[in-house]
Amino acid sequence: MKIKVIGAGLAGCEAAYYLAERGVQVTLYDIKPKSFTPAHTDKNFGELVCSNSLKSKDVYGNACGLLKQEMRILGSLTMQAAAANEVPAGGALAVEREGFAKFITDKVRAHENIKIICEEVKAVPEENAVIATGPLTCDPLAEDIKKICGGGLHFYDASAPIVSRESIDFENCFYGDRYGKGGDDYINCPLDKEQYEKFVTELLSAERVILHDFEKGEIFESCMPVEVMAARGKDSLRFAMLKPVGLTDKNGAKFYAVLQLRKENASGEAYNLVGFQTNLKFGEQKRVFSLIPALKNAEFLRYGVMHRNTYVNSPENLNADFSMKVRPTVFFAGQITGVEGYVESAASGILAAVHAYRKLCGKSVIIPADTTVCGALSRHISTPCANFQPMNANFGILPPVENPPRDKKQRYAILAERAIKDIEKFKNDLSF
């Protein structure tokens, strides 16, 4: 059995590895390391661009945490890489980016059933393929996809800057996670009212790279640039990325606003500005973000960038098994399908591979129950919708339980227990 996998991001690597582990001869295509998309810089596969966080570790209280557990049950390569390269981040699963990508790349390159070709694929294959080229699909292939799928959709995505630890002014910050959780996982950079208001004023007047595109309103909420959020109201940042609630220093002092910095690598030499996705020009990022007292002398190791993400109108073009309606042995996976987020993208890669493998073996399609996050996302990308939008993992897409308890934590725990039981059943049903 043979199959092509196009794209070696999280979804593509998950698909290639899952299929190869089952004896399928996989040809994996990617443009790296000969060339890169506008958002990528690492020669390794599975590169994380926007953030080094894979969100919550809480399996029973957070839908993304639950999805990660479902992926572990299905044998996820991404979860293996995360476990091997985790850095402290309180209740979040954050990883050292370079080690994480290298782990995935080494696993894929070493597999005897995976052949890697550094080449740009310019057209959708006729059969037996998984397309996981991501939100920055190269133009020729993107145009062919649009031609087959009747057009494409897009929104804008942004990443946050990274600063060196040694350049942080520790006279103006303190360690600690929200509500005393996580020990020294975060560096907290407080602002008083005057500092906050000056920061917001300068942020709103700073030069952006593609101002006219923002005015179209094509920005996905979970990747909202800090300057766009600030424009919603003078206190909007204090209820979002600069939220001070639950953060106190060792003396118990509370603050008007607080920026959190999260470790970017295991050595703790680099820190990510949490929630500070941005499209400001590089010089403006340096000028404006340095107004935060703890960052007054900050060395920026990487500036934030913004790029266009493309996804297909999946309900019109894809089945619940991620296959094309017009080419049933060609599957899509990753953000191009309209799942949003690193974890969700990787999960779709596993699911596309599961379904591709069954078709290669002549078996019938089995979709995970919609009580699982995997199943709910499968139905999201295939259910007719007048205004299809990318979707993150959340408990709202799962069907409710009968007589749910009023307490949200209890309700979420019941949903999670049900999902784990049903994903185990899905895994067992796949055995043949």
Buried (B, 14 or more C-beta within 10 A) or exposed (E): BEBBBBBBBBBBBBBBBBBBBBEBEBBBBBBBEEEBBEBBEBEBBBBBBBBBBBBBBBBBBBBBBBBBBBBBBBBBBBBBBBEBBBBBBBBBBBBBBBBBBBBBBEBBEEBEBBBBEEEBBEEBBEEBBBBBBBBBBBEEBBBBBBEBBEEBBEBBBBBBBBBBBEBBBEEBBBBBBBEEEBEEBBBBBBBEEEBBBEBBBBBEEBEBBEEEBBEEEEBBEEBBBBBBBBBEEEBBBBEBBBBBEEBBBEEEEEBBBBBBBBBBBBEBEBBBBBBBBBBBBBEBBBBBBBBBBBBEEBBBBBBBBBBBBBBBBBBBBBBBBBBBEEBBBBBBBBBBBBBBBBBBBBBBBBBBBBBBBBBBEEEEEEBBBBBBBBBBBBBBBBEEBEEBEBBBBEBEBBEEEEEEEEEEEEBBBBBBBBBBEBBBBBBEEBEE
